[in-house]
Amino acid sequence: MIVALPFAVGALALLGFILVCMIRLSIGPTAADRAVALDTINTLVVATMVLLGAAFNLVVLLDVALVYALLSYVGTLYIARYLERGLP
C-alpha cells in the first residue's frame, strides 16, 4: 500500500496536467499553441506509460512508451513543417 500511493499520486498529477493541456488545445488562439499543447500531451502520455509500467512491473509498457515517443516526435516534426511552410 505504501509503495502504491506515490504511483497513484503521480498518475493523478499527470492526468491533471493532461486535462490542463487539453483545455489549451481546445482554446489555443493559434495553430502553434495547439501544436505545443498536443506535443505536451504526448510527452505526458509517455510519462504516464512509464509510470504505470514501473507501478505494475510491466516491461511491455516501457516498449510501447518508447515507440509512442518516437512516433510522437516524427508527428511533431511534420506539424512544425506544415506550420512553417504549408502543404508540401
A tleap script that builds the chain and sets N, CA, C and O, in Angstrom:
source leaprc.protein.ff14SB
mol = sequence {
  NMET ILE VAL ALA LEU PRO PHE ALA VAL GLY
  ALA LEU ALA LEU LEU GLY PHE ILE LEU VAL
  CYS MET ILE ARG LEU SER ILE GLY PRO THR
  ALA ALA ASP ARG ALA VAL ALA LEU ASP THR
  ILE ASN THR LEU VAL VAL ALA THR MET VAL
  LEU LEU GLY ALA ALA PHE ASN LEU VAL VAL
  LEU LEU ASP VAL ALA LEU VAL TYR ALA LEU
  LEU SER TYR VAL GLY THR LEU TYR ILE ALA
  ARG TYR LEU GLU ARG GLY LEU CPRO
}
set mol.1.N position { 0.818 -1.198 0.000 }
set mol.1.CA position { 0.000 0.000 0.000 }
set mol.1.C position { 0.858 1.257 0.000 }
set mol.1.O position { 0.551 2.215 -0.710 }
set mol.2.N position { 1.907 1.267 0.771 }
set mol.2.CA position { 2.746 2.459 0.859 }
set mol.2.C position { 3.471 2.701 -0.459 }
set mol.2.O position { 3.688 3.851 -0.839 }
set mol.3.N position { 3.845 1.640 -1.159 }
set mol.3.CA position { 4.533 1.795 -2.434 }
set mol.3.C position { 3.558 2.258 -3.509 }
set mol.3.O position { 3.947 3.019 -4.395 }
set mol.4.N position { 2.323 1.828 -3.455 }
set mol.4.CA position { 1.345 2.167 -4.482 }
set mol.4.C position { 0.884 3.621 -4.387 }
set mol.4.O position { 0.473 4.202 -5.392 }
set mol.5.N position { 0.944 4.210 -3.206 }
set mol.5.CA position { 0.460 5.575 -3.032 }
set mol.5.C position { 1.241 6.599 -3.867 }
set mol.5.O position { 0.608 7.439 -4.507 }
set mol.6.N position { 2.571 6.574 -3.895 }
set mol.6.CA position { 3.281 7.547 -4.745 }
set mol.6.C position { 2.980 7.378 -6.230 }
set mol.6.O position { 2.908 8.364 -6.963 }
set mol.7.N position { 2.803 6.140 -6.680 }
set mol.7.CA position { 2.445 5.916 -8.079 }
set mol.7.C position { 1.064 6.488 -8.387 }
set mol.7.O position { 0.859 7.073 -9.451 }
set mol.8.N position { 0.121 6.324 -7.470 }
set mol.8.CA position { -1.225 6.849 -7.676 }
set mol.8.C position { -1.221 8.373 -7.684 }
set mol.8.O position { -1.897 8.991 -8.505 }
set mol.9.N position { -0.471 8.974 -6.785 }
set mol.9.CA position { -0.387 10.434 -6.740 }
set mol.9.C position { 0.262 10.963 -8.011 }
set mol.9.O position { -0.194 11.960 -8.571 }
set mol.10.N position { 1.322 10.304 -8.472 }
set mol.10.CA position { 1.985 10.717 -9.707 }
set mol.10.C position { 1.076 10.579 -10.915 }
set mol.10.O position { 1.043 11.459 -11.775 }
set mol.11.N position { 0.342 9.484 -10.982 }
set mol.11.CA position { -0.573 9.269 -12.106 }
set mol.11.C position { -1.696 10.299 -12.098 }
set mol.11.O position { -2.088 10.788 -13.158 }
set mol.12.N position { -2.215 10.634 -10.935 }
set mol.12.CA position { -3.265 11.650 -10.856 }
set mol.12.C position { -2.732 13.035 -11.227 }
set mol.12.O position { -3.430 13.820 -11.869 }
set mol.13.N position { -1.507 13.329 -10.827 }
set mol.13.CA position { -0.903 14.612 -11.198 }
set mol.13.C position { -0.721 14.694 -12.712 }
set mol.13.O position { -1.029 15.720 -13.319 }
set mol.14.N position { -0.226 13.624 -13.320 }
set mol.14.CA position { -0.054 13.616 -14.769 }
set mol.14.C position { -1.399 13.737 -15.482 }
set mol.14.O position { -1.502 14.418 -16.502 }
set mol.15.N position { -2.416 13.088 -14.955 }
set mol.15.CA position { -3.750 13.199 -15.537 }
set mol.15.C position { -4.268 14.634 -15.447 }
set mol.15.O position { -4.883 15.133 -16.389 }
set mol.16.N position { -4.023 15.289 -14.329 }
set mol.16.CA position { -4.421 16.689 -14.191 }
set mol.16.C position { -3.709 17.585 -15.186 }
set mol.16.O position { -4.318 18.486 -15.764 }
set mol.17.N position { -2.408 17.339 -15.391 }
set mol.17.CA position { -1.653 18.124 -16.366 }
set mol.17.C position { -2.169 17.885 -17.782 }
set mol.17.O position { -2.231 18.808 -18.594 }
set mol.18.N position { -2.536 16.644 -18.069 }
set mol.18.CA position { -3.084 16.334 -19.393 }
set mol.18.C position { -4.402 17.081 -19.609 }
set mol.18.O position { -4.648 17.596 -20.699 }
set mol.19.N position { -5.243 17.141 -18.588 }
set mol.19.CA position { -6.513 17.860 -18.716 }
set mol.19.C position { -6.292 19.351 -18.945 }
set mol.19.O position { -7.002 19.970 -19.738 }
set mol.20.N position { -5.312 19.932 -18.252 }
set mol.20.CA position { -4.993 21.348 -18.465 }
set mol.20.C position { -4.519 21.577 -19.896 }
set mol.20.O position { -4.899 22.562 -20.529 }
set mol.21.N position { -3.692 20.670 -20.403 }
set mol.21.CA position { -3.210 20.799 -21.782 }
set mol.21.C position { -4.347 20.610 -22.781 }
set mol.21.O position { -4.336 21.227 -23.846 }
set mol.22.N position { -5.323 19.773 -22.460 }
set mol.22.CA position { -6.470 19.613 -23.360 }
set mol.22.C position { -7.292 20.892 -23.432 }
set mol.22.O position { -7.844 21.222 -24.482 }
set mol.23.N position { -7.374 21.606 -22.327 }
set mol.23.CA position { -8.058 22.898 -22.352 }
set mol.23.C position { -7.312 23.858 -23.266 }
set mol.23.O position { -7.927 24.566 -24.063 }
set mol.24.N position { -5.982 23.883 -23.152 }
set mol.24.CA position { -5.182 24.746 -24.022 }
set mol.24.C position { -5.299 24.309 -25.480 }
set mol.24.O position { -5.292 25.141 -26.387 }
set mol.25.N position { -5.405 23.017 -25.696 }
set mol.25.CA position { -5.558 22.506 -27.058 }
set mol.25.C position { -6.878 22.971 -27.671 }
set mol.25.O position { -6.942 23.262 -28.866 }
set mol.26.N position { -7.911 23.040 -26.866 }
set mol.26.CA position { -9.217 23.419 -27.409 }
set mol.26.C position { -9.381 24.928 -27.558 }
set mol.26.O position { -10.106 25.370 -28.450 }
set mol.27.N position { -8.732 25.734 -26.714 }
set mol.27.CA position { -8.943 27.183 -26.793 }
set mol.27.C position { -7.730 27.940 -27.313 }
set mol.27.O position { -7.760 29.169 -27.380 }
set mol.28.N position { -6.662 27.237 -27.683 }
set mol.28.CA position { -5.460 27.912 -28.154 }
set mol.28.C position { -5.764 28.861 -29.287 }
set mol.28.O position { -6.413 28.470 -30.257 }
set mol.29.N position { -5.311 30.103 -29.191 }
set mol.29.CA position { -5.684 31.061 -30.232 }
set mol.29.C position { -5.000 30.805 -31.578 }
set mol.29.O position { -5.541 31.173 -32.620 }
set mol.30.N position { -3.838 30.189 -31.569 }
set mol.30.CA position { -3.137 29.940 -32.837 }
set mol.30.C position { -2.877 28.449 -33.006 }
set mol.30.O position { -2.988 27.665 -32.064 }
set mol.31.N position { -2.533 28.088 -34.223 }
set mol.31.CA position { -2.220 26.689 -34.510 }
set mol.31.C position { -0.939 26.261 -33.797 }
set mol.31.O position { -0.801 25.104 -33.401 }
set mol.32.N position { -0.012 27.192 -33.636 }
set mol.32.CA position { 1.231 26.856 -32.935 }
set mol.32.C position { 0.954 26.524 -31.469 }
set mol.32.O position { 1.561 25.602 -30.925 }
set mol.33.N position { 0.054 27.254 -30.827 }
set mol.33.CA position { -0.322 26.940 -29.443 }
set mol.33.C position { -0.938 25.553 -29.346 }
set mol.33.O position { -0.660 24.806 -28.408 }
set mol.34.N position { -1.760 25.218 -30.305 }
set mol.34.CA position { -2.376 23.885 -30.315 }
set mol.34.C position { -1.343 22.792 -30.548 }
set mol.34.O position { -1.431 21.716 -29.956 }
set mol.35.N position { -0.362 23.064 -31.409 }
set mol.35.CA position { 0.682 22.075 -31.675 }
set mol.35.C position { 1.540 21.839 -30.433 }
set mol.35.O position { 1.910 20.702 -30.139 }
set mol.36.N position { 1.852 22.899 -29.714 }
set mol.36.CA position { 2.641 22.753 -28.490 }
set mol.36.C position { 1.836 21.999 -27.433 }
set mol.36.O position { 2.383 21.152 -26.727 }
set mol.37.N position { 0.546 22.299 -27.320 }
set mol.37.CA position { -0.291 21.585 -26.355 }
set mol.37.C position { -0.379 20.102 -26.694 }
set mol.37.O position { -0.326 19.256 -25.801 }
set mol.38.N position { -0.512 19.784 -27.977 }
set mol.38.CA position { -0.573 18.382 -28.396 }
set mol.38.C position { 0.747 17.666 -28.110 }
set mol.38.O position { 0.742 16.519 -27.662 }
set mol.39.N position { 1.863 18.323 -28.363 }
set mol.39.CA position { 3.159 17.725 -28.082 }
set mol.39.C position { 3.342 17.514 -26.576 }
set mol.39.O position { 3.912 16.508 -26.153 }
set mol.40.N position { 2.865 18.451 -25.782 }
set mol.40.CA position { 2.952 18.299 -24.324 }
set mol.40.C position { 2.089 17.142 -23.853 }
set mol.40.O position { 2.496 16.386 -22.971 }
set mol.41.N position { 0.906 16.995 -24.429 }
set mol.41.CA position { 0.047 15.869 -24.068 }
set mol.41.C position { 0.739 14.553 -24.420 }
set mol.41.O position { 0.706 13.604 -23.637 }
set mol.42.N position { 1.362 14.496 -25.592 }
set mol.42.CA position { 2.073 13.277 -25.980 }
set mol.42.C position { 3.194 12.957 -25.001 }
set mol.42.O position { 3.390 11.796 -24.640 }
set mol.43.N position { 3.928 13.970 -24.571 }
set mol.43.CA position { 5.001 13.752 -23.603 }
set mol.43.C position { 4.454 13.266 -22.266 }
set mol.43.O position { 5.032 12.379 -21.638 }
set mol.44.N position { 3.345 13.844 -21.835 }
set mol.44.CA position { 2.737 13.415 -20.576 }
set mol.44.C position { 2.176 11.995 -20.669 }
set mol.44.O position { 2.206 11.253 -19.688 }
set mol.45.N position { 1.670 11.616 -21.830 }
set mol.45.CA position { 1.193 10.237 -22.013 }
set mol.45.C position { 2.360 9.260 -21.928 }
set mol.45.O position { 2.232 8.189 -21.335 }
set mol.46.N position { 3.488 9.622 -22.514 }
set mol.46.CA position { 4.673 8.767 -22.417 }
set mol.46.C position { 5.110 8.641 -20.954 }
set mol.46.O position { 5.440 7.547 -20.495 }
set mol.47.N position { 5.111 9.754 -20.230 }
set mol.47.CA position { 5.481 9.706 -18.814 }
set mol.47.C position { 4.506 8.849 -18.015 }
set mol.47.O position { 4.911 8.126 -17.105 }
set mol.48.N position { 3.223 8.930 -18.354 }
set mol.48.CA position { 2.221 8.111 -17.670 }
set mol.48.C position { 2.443 6.627 -17.951 }
set mol.48.O position { 2.319 5.797 -17.050 }
set mol.49.N position { 2.771 6.294 -19.198 }
set mol.49.CA position { 3.033 4.889 -19.527 }
set mol.49.C position { 4.261 4.369 -18.788 }
set mol.49.O position { 4.265 3.230 -18.318 }
set mol.50.N position { 5.285 5.181 -18.682 }
set mol.50.CA position { 6.485 4.764 -17.946 }
set mol.50.C position { 6.157 4.586 -16.468 }
set mol.50.O position { 6.608 3.627 -15.842 }
set mol.51.N position { 5.380 5.502 -15.912 }
set mol.51.CA position { 4.994 5.397 -14.508 }
set mol.51.C position { 4.149 4.146 -14.250 }
set mol.51.O position { 4.366 3.444 -13.263 }
set mol.52.N position { 3.190 3.869 -15.132 }
set mol.52.CA position { 2.374 2.678 -14.957 }
set mol.52.C position { 3.178 1.402 -15.183 }
set mol.52.O position { 2.941 0.390 -14.523 }
set mol.53.N position { 4.125 1.450 -16.109 }
set mol.53.CA position { 4.999 0.293 -16.312 }
set mol.53.C position { 5.824 -0.010 -15.076 }
set mol.53.O position { 6.038 -1.172 -14.732 }
set mol.54.N position { 6.288 1.043 -14.407 }
set mol.54.CA position { 7.046 0.842 -13.168 }
set mol.54.C position { 6.134 0.387 -12.032 }
set mol.54.O position { 6.534 -0.438 -11.211 }
set mol.55.N position { 4.917 0.914 -11.979 }
set mol.55.CA position { 3.997 0.565 -10.888 }
set mol.55.C position { 3.535 -0.878 -10.978 }
set mol.55.O position { 3.446 -1.570 -9.964 }
set mol.56.N position { 3.239 -1.337 -12.191 }
set mol.56.CA position { 2.727 -2.692 -12.367 }
set mol.56.C position { 3.790 -3.685 -12.796 }
set mol.56.O position { 3.493 -4.854 -13.043 }
set mol.57.N position { 5.031 -3.222 -12.885 }
set mol.57.CA position { 6.168 -4.077 -13.242 }
set mol.57.C position { 5.943 -4.746 -14.607 }
set mol.57.O position { 6.144 -5.950 -14.764 }
set mol.58.N position { 5.526 -3.940 -15.580 }
set mol.58.CA position { 5.279 -4.423 -16.936 }
set mol.58.C position { 6.280 -3.769 -17.887 }
set mol.58.O position { 6.214 -2.569 -18.151 }
set mol.59.N position { 7.193 -4.566 -18.386 }
set mol.59.CA position { 8.220 -4.048 -19.277 }
set mol.59.C position { 7.626 -3.685 -20.634 }
set mol.59.O position { 8.156 -2.820 -21.331 }
set mol.60.N position { 6.546 -4.332 -21.008 }
set mol.60.CA position { 5.941 -4.067 -22.317 }
set mol.60.C position { 5.438 -2.623 -22.405 }
set mol.60.O position { 5.446 -2.039 -23.489 }
set mol.61.N position { 5.003 -2.039 -21.290 }
set mol.61.CA position { 4.566 -0.654 -21.317 }
set mol.61.C position { 5.731 0.290 -21.610 }
set mol.61.O position { 5.539 1.333 -22.235 }
set mol.62.N position { 6.919 -0.062 -21.171 }
set mol.62.CA position { 8.089 0.759 -21.474 }
set mol.62.C position { 8.417 0.694 -22.958 }
set mol.62.O position { 8.808 1.699 -23.551 }
set mol.63.N position { 8.262 -0.476 -23.561 }
set mol.63.CA position { 8.487 -0.605 -25.004 }
set mol.63.C position { 7.455 0.194 -25.793 }
set mol.63.O position { 7.792 0.869 -26.766 }
set mol.64.N position { 6.206 0.112 -25.371 }
set mol.64.CA position { 5.148 0.859 -26.038 }
set mol.64.C position { 5.391 2.362 -25.877 }
set mol.64.O position { 5.176 3.129 -26.816 }
set mol.65.N position { 5.833 2.779 -24.704 }
set mol.65.CA position { 6.113 4.196 -24.474 }
set mol.65.C position { 7.242 4.685 -25.369 }
set mol.65.O position { 7.190 5.809 -25.870 }
set mol.66.N position { 8.258 3.862 -25.578 }
set mol.66.CA position { 9.367 4.243 -26.438 }
set mol.66.C position { 8.911 4.411 -27.889 }
set mol.66.O position { 9.265 5.393 -28.541 }
set mol.67.N position { 8.143 3.473 -28.384 }
set mol.67.CA position { 7.636 3.563 -29.758 }
set mol.67.C position { 6.699 4.753 -29.899 }
set mol.67.O position { 6.753 5.469 -30.899 }
set mol.68.N position { 5.842 4.971 -28.912 }
set mol.68.CA position { 4.919 6.105 -28.951 }
set mol.68.C position { 5.683 7.429 -28.939 }
set mol.68.O position { 5.301 8.371 -29.634 }
set mol.69.N position { 6.753 7.504 -28.160 }
set mol.69.CA position { 7.556 8.728 -28.114 }
set mol.69.C position { 8.213 9.001 -29.459 }
set mol.69.O position { 8.265 10.148 -29.903 }
set mol.70.N position { 8.716 7.957 -30.110 }
set mol.70.CA position { 9.334 8.148 -31.421 }
set mol.70.C position { 8.310 8.599 -32.464 }
set mol.70.O position { 8.589 9.496 -33.260 }
set mol.71.N position { 7.135 7.985 -32.462 }
set mol.71.CA position { 6.090 8.396 -33.398 }
set mol.71.C position { 5.592 9.806 -33.103 }
set mol.71.O position { 5.276 10.563 -34.021 }
set mol.72.N position { 5.525 10.151 -31.843 }
set mol.72.CA position { 5.122 11.494 -31.457 }
set mol.72.C position { 6.132 12.528 -31.939 }
set mol.72.O position { 5.754 13.606 -32.397 }
set mol.73.N position { 7.409 12.200 -31.836 }
set mol.73.CA position { 8.459 13.104 -32.300 }
set mol.73.C position { 8.345 13.343 -33.806 }
set mol.73.O position { 8.436 14.481 -34.265 }
set mol.74.N position { 8.148 12.284 -34.561 }
set mol.74.CA position { 8.011 12.420 -36.008 }
set mol.74.C position { 6.753 13.223 -36.348 }
set mol.74.O position { 6.779 14.059 -37.251 }
set mol.75.N position { 5.675 12.980 -35.646 }
set mol.75.CA position { 4.459 13.742 -35.864 }
set mol.75.C position { 4.640 15.222 -35.558 }
set mol.75.O position { 4.119 16.078 -36.274 }
set mol.76.N position { 5.370 15.519 -34.506 }
set mol.76.CA position { 5.648 16.913 -34.170 }
set mol.76.C position { 6.488 17.581 -35.247 }
set mol.76.O position { 6.279 18.752 -35.562 }
set mol.77.N position { 7.436 16.842 -35.814 }
set mol.77.CA position { 8.239 17.398 -36.904 }
set mol.77.C position { 7.372 17.727 -38.110 }
set mol.77.O position { 7.545 18.778 -38.728 }
set mol.78.N position { 6.448 16.850 -38.450 }
set mol.78.CA position { 5.564 17.099 -39.589 }
set mol.78.C position { 4.637 18.286 -39.326 }
set mol.78.O position { 4.389 19.092 -40.222 }
set mol.79.N position { 4.132 18.393 -38.113 }
set mol.79.CA position { 3.271 19.526 -37.779 }
set mol.79.C position { 4.055 20.832 -37.855 }
set mol.79.O position { 3.554 21.827 -38.378 }
set mol.80.N position { 5.275 20.832 -37.338 }
set mol.80.CA position { 6.106 22.031 -37.391 }
set mol.80.C position { 6.432 22.407 -38.840 }
set mol.80.O position { 6.437 23.587 -39.190 }
set mol.81.N position { 6.699 21.423 -39.665 }
set mol.81.CA position { 6.990 21.692 -41.081 }
set mol.81.C position { 5.758 22.271 -41.766 }
set mol.81.O position { 5.866 23.199 -42.568 }
set mol.82.N position { 4.593 21.724 -41.451 }
set mol.82.CA position { 3.362 22.230 -42.050 }
set mol.82.C position { 3.103 23.678 -41.615 }
set mol.82.O position { 2.725 24.514 -42.436 }
set mol.83.N position { 3.305 23.971 -40.336 }
set mol.83.CA position { 3.066 25.320 -39.851 }
set mol.83.C position { 4.076 26.309 -40.438 }
set mol.83.O position { 3.755 27.480 -40.644 }
set mol.84.N position { 5.271 25.847 -40.700 }
set mol.84.CA position { 6.314 26.732 -41.234 }
set mol.84.C position { 6.127 27.017 -42.716 }
set mol.84.O position { 6.228 28.165 -43.147 }
set mol.85.N position { 5.854 25.976 -43.498 }
set mol.85.CA position { 5.842 26.107 -44.958 }
set mol.85.C position { 4.480 25.925 -45.597 }
set mol.85.O position { 4.274 26.370 -46.726 }
set mol.86.N position { 3.581 25.310 -44.941 }
set mol.86.CA position { 2.306 24.953 -45.570 }
set mol.86.C position { 2.374 23.545 -46.102 }
set mol.86.O position { 3.222 22.764 -45.670 }
set mol.87.N position { 1.512 23.205 -47.016 }
set mol.87.CA position { 1.498 21.856 -47.577 }
set mol.87.C position { 2.735 21.608 -48.420 }
set mol.87.O position { 3.228 22.522 -49.082 }
set mol.88.N position { 3.253 20.358 -48.404 }
set mol.88.CA position { 4.472 20.066 -49.197 }
set mol.88.C position { 4.242 20.092 -50.690 }
set mol.88.O position { 5.174 19.866 -51.462 }
savepdb mol mol.pdb
quit
